[in-house]
Amino acid sequence: MKRRIADVEYEQMMLSRYTIAQQRQAGGLDRSVYLLMSRIDSQGPMSIAELSHALRLDSSTLQRQVTVAIKDGFLERIVDPQGNAARKIMVTARGSEKLAEARAISINALEHIMGDWNDEEVEQFAKFLNRFNNAIEEYSDSKQD
């Protein structure tokens, strides 16, 4: 079977475009704040350095994004529970509510988009997306060495 990497590249680009457009409507959260809050929500409080590594963004960019999200009441800085010097960033109660609201809008849209897919197709797609994202992270890690 012929590898169709160019087709994958095109479809990935289109997926990214659609996701960004949809996210603008998802509860009014900025895409960067949504990504930050989602990562912290799934992994727990994180330092700027940990977020920088996880999201592949430089610290100054993250500092700006975190500062905006703190001013909006979505994130807060806390003392590291393990006693490290670096402060951690945590989602606030208001941030959790806003994230849940935005995520519900996004999930609802996906339910409509994938409405005619059966459970097995959705499960396979989720597995392939997970595999794809993990491969991207591994590739990015290898580029940083």
Secondary structure, 3 states (H helix, E strand, C coil): CCCCHHHHHHHHHHHHHHHHHHHHHCCCCCHHHHHHHHHHHHHCCECHHHHHHHHCCCHHHHHHHHHHHHHCCCEEEECCCCCCCCCEEEECHHHHHHHHHHHHHHHHHHHHHCCCCCHHHHHHHHHHHHHHHHHHHHHHHHHHC
